[in-house]
Amino acid sequence: MCIYPGNPLNDFNFRDPKVVEIDGLEVMLIASTYNGICSVLAYTKRDNEWVFSAVMLQDPDATDCASFECANFAEDSSGYCAIIVSLQDRPRSEGKRRR
């Protein structure tokens, strides 16, 4: 596995890169943890390289899951936006963990 040297993460807990268009820009969303918090990171393309841009979403209350996964972006015709994620390894109500 090749880890991008410009990656701001101090660990290897990142998942499921997804390239979407936001306001006319190509943005790569990566589900991850950042500083121990479930997060979605955004990278934009500059000079044909992906550059870390921002933490798009964090949930400090999501302490019962290992990471976000499967990040996606949706926007409707009126301009409302949503980032959609799944919670990796979160316990289910019957006590089993979702893998």
N, C-alpha and C positions, 0 to 999 in steps of 0.2 A: 504494500500500500504506500502510495506517495502522499505525504502530507505537505500541503502548500506552505512554503516558508513564511509567507506573510500572514498566516493564520493567527488571529489574536488569542486563540485558546491556549491554555496551559495544559490541557488534557486532550484525549483523543475521542471524546464523547460528542461526535457530530454525526448527523445522519441525513440521508435523503436530499441531496441538492436538487433544487427546482428552479429553473429559469423562467421568469415571468416578465411581462412588460408593465411598468408602472410609470405613468406620466411620460410615456414615450421613451423611457430608458429600459435597457435590459438589466434586470436585477436577479441575482442568484440568491435564493433564500436557503439557509441551512438550519435545520432543526438541531438544537444543541443544549448544552448547559454552558453558562458563561459566569465565571466567578461563583460557581456552585448553584446557580439559579436557572431553572428551565427557561430557555430563550430561543428566539428566532433571530439569526444574524443575516444582515444584508450585505452583499458585495455588488459593486457596479463595475462595468467594463470600462477601463481607461487605457488607451494605447494598446488595445488587444490583450490586456491582462485584467484579471479579476482583483479588485482592490476592496478591502474591508471598508464599509461605509457607515454602518450603524447597527445598533441592537434595535430591531423593529418591535420586538415583543418580549417581555419578561413577566413571569408570574412567581413572585416570591412565596406565594401561598401553596404552590404545587410541590410541597415537600415530600409527598408520598409517591412520587414517580422518579425514575432515573433521569429522564430527559424528555424533551419534546421530540416528536418524529413526524415525518410526512407533512412538512409545512407547505401550505399553498396560499394563494392570494386570489381574492375574488372582488370584483367591482360591478355594481349594477349600473343601469343607464342613468340613474339620478346622481351618481358619484359616491354613493355609500360604499365603503370598503370593509373587507374582513380578512384577517389572517386566520387560517384554519389549521389546527394541529391535532395530533393524537398524543396521548400521554403514554410513554414507554414504561412498561413494567409497573403499572399502577395496580394496587390491589382492588379486586372486585368485591362486591358486597358479601359474597359467600366466603371470602377469605383467600381465594386463589389469586395469584398474580397473573396479569395478562402479559404474555411474552410476545 
